[in-house]
Amino acid sequence: MNVILILVVCSLSHPDECRDYRPVLEDEMTPMSCMMDGQKIGAAYVQEHPWERVAGWRCRLGGAERRGA
């Protein structure tokens, strides 16, 4: 099942500048793993990109989206 995690990341210096980021993941995600692991993956992203914050995340499955955080 093809599920895509999308992080919404914003610049700390320009908080109104946000963008979607799709992390490259080694393992295929299920809808449940995406919803459960989205926050953990977002935290890891912030560790590697301290000048940005994760404003939210969502999981996309075949055009449909489920929002988290």
HUQUI-V213153 format. One record per residue. N is the residue number from 1. RES is the residue in three letters. PHI is phi as a letter, one per 20 degrees, with the letter a starting at -180 (none if undefined). PSI is psi in whole degrees, -180 to 180 (999 if undefined). NEAR is the number of other ideal C-beta (glycine too) atoms within 10 Angstrom. Layout:
n=N res=RES phi=PHI psi=PSI near=NEAR
n=N res=RES phi=PHI psi=PSI near=NEAR
This chain:
n=1 res=MET phi=none psi=124 near=9
n=2 res=ASN phi=e psi=109 near=9
n=3 res=VAL phi=c psi=133 near=18
n=4 res=ILE phi=d psi=129 near=15
n=5 res=LEU phi=e psi=131 near=21
n=6 res=ILE phi=c psi=119 near=18
n=7 res=LEU phi=e psi=139 near=21
n=8 res=VAL phi=e psi=110 near=17
n=9 res=VAL phi=d psi=142 near=21
n=10 res=CYS phi=c psi=147 near=16
n=11 res=SER phi=f psi=137 near=14
n=12 res=LEU phi=f psi=-33 near=12
n=13 res=SER phi=f psi=-22 near=8
n=14 res=HIS phi=c psi=79 near=8
n=15 res=PRO phi=g psi=-22 near=10
n=16 res=ASP phi=e psi=-1 near=6
n=17 res=GLU phi=e psi=100 near=11
n=18 res=CYS phi=c psi=157 near=16
n=19 res=ARG phi=b psi=159 near=11
n=20 res=ASP phi=e psi=138 near=10
n=21 res=TYR phi=c psi=130 near=16
n=22 res=ARG phi=d psi=102 near=10
n=23 res=PRO phi=f psi=146 near=14
n=24 res=VAL phi=e psi=121 near=4
n=25 res=LEU phi=d psi=143 near=14
n=26 res=GLU phi=f psi=-40 near=4
n=27 res=ASP phi=d psi=148 near=7
n=28 res=GLU phi=f psi=141 near=9
n=29 res=MET phi=d psi=147 near=20
n=30 res=THR phi=e psi=165 near=15
n=31 res=PRO phi=g psi=-41 near=14
n=32 res=MET phi=f psi=-45 near=10
n=33 res=SER phi=f psi=-33 near=15
n=34 res=CYS phi=f psi=-47 near=23
n=35 res=MET phi=f psi=-37 near=19
n=36 res=MET phi=f psi=-35 near=13
n=37 res=ASP phi=e psi=-7 near=18
n=38 res=GLY phi=g psi=-44 near=24
n=39 res=GLN phi=f psi=-41 near=14
n=40 res=LYS phi=f psi=-42 near=9
n=41 res=ILE phi=f psi=-38 near=16
n=42 res=GLY phi=f psi=-40 near=23
n=43 res=ALA phi=f psi=-40 near=10
n=44 res=ALA phi=f psi=-37 near=13
n=45 res=TYR phi=f psi=-45 near=17
n=46 res=VAL phi=f psi=-36 near=15
n=47 res=GLN phi=f psi=-37 near=8
n=48 res=GLU phi=e psi=-18 near=7
n=49 res=HIS phi=c psi=71 near=14
n=50 res=PRO phi=f psi=-11 near=8
n=51 res=TRP phi=e psi=2 near=9
n=52 res=GLU phi=c psi=163 near=19
n=53 res=ARG phi=c psi=154 near=16
n=54 res=VAL phi=e psi=114 near=21
n=55 res=ALA phi=e psi=-20 near=14
n=56 res=GLY phi=r psi=180 near=16
n=57 res=TRP phi=b psi=161 near=25
n=58 res=ARG phi=b psi=161 near=18
n=59 res=CYS phi=d psi=133 near=23
n=60 res=ARG phi=d psi=130 near=16
n=61 res=LEU phi=c psi=110 near=15
n=62 res=GLY phi=l psi=42 near=8
n=63 res=GLY phi=n psi=-20 near=5
n=64 res=ALA phi=e psi=152 near=8
n=65 res=GLU phi=c psi=145 near=10
n=66 res=ARG phi=c psi=128 near=14
n=67 res=ARG phi=e psi=148 near=12
n=68 res=GLY phi=c psi=164 near=14
n=69 res=ALA phi=l psi=999 near=13
